[in-house]
Amino acid sequence: KIPTDKIREVIGTGGKVIREIVEKTGAKINIEDDGTVKVASSDGEAMKAAIKWIKSIASEPEVGQIYDGTVVKVMEFGA
């Protein structure tokens, strides 16, 4: 289940993001209006990859959590 305000981010403009997830993982994804996300695949690894991808889009940053990313600019308050 994801926050309802994050549904738009997971789907993307014209369904672009969700289509990319489906194409790359091969999993089938269904998102309900209440934020319920159903992921199905005959390949367990593909299903895990799709769930991880969706969680990375919909999750809120947490203190103490480690995130992978590319630093594009360093400012006085951080990177």
Backbone hydrogen bonds, N-H to C=O, Kabsch-Sander energy under -0.5 kcal/mol:
donor,donor_aa,acceptor,acceptor_aa,energy
2,I,35,G,-2.7
6,K,3,P,-1.9
7,I,4,T,-0.9
10,V,6,K,-1.9
11,I,7,I,-2.4
12,G,8,R,-2.8
15,G,12,G,-1.8
16,K,13,T,-1.5
17,V,11,I,-0.7
18,I,11,I,-1.6
19,R,15,G,-2.2
20,E,16,K,-1.9
21,I,17,V,-2.2
22,V,18,I,-2.3
23,E,19,R,-2.7
24,K,20,E,-2.6
25,T,21,I,-2.3
26,G,22,V,-2.4
28,K,40,A,-3.5
30,N,38,K,-2.5
32,E,30,N,-0.5
32,E,36,T,-3.0
35,G,32,E,-1.6
38,K,30,N,-3.1
39,V,37,V,-0.5
40,A,28,K,-2.7
44,G,42,S,-0.6
47,M,43,D,-2.0
48,K,44,G,-2.3
49,A,45,E,-2.4
50,A,46,A,-2.3
51,I,47,M,-2.4
52,K,48,K,-2.6
53,W,49,A,-2.3
54,I,50,A,-2.4
55,K,51,I,-2.7
56,S,52,K,-2.1
57,I,53,W,-1.3
58,A,54,I,-2.5
59,S,55,K,-2.2
65,Q,62,E,-1.5
72,V,70,T,-0.6
73,K,79,A,-0.5
75,M,73,K,-0.5
75,M,78,G,-3.3
78,G,75,M,-0.7
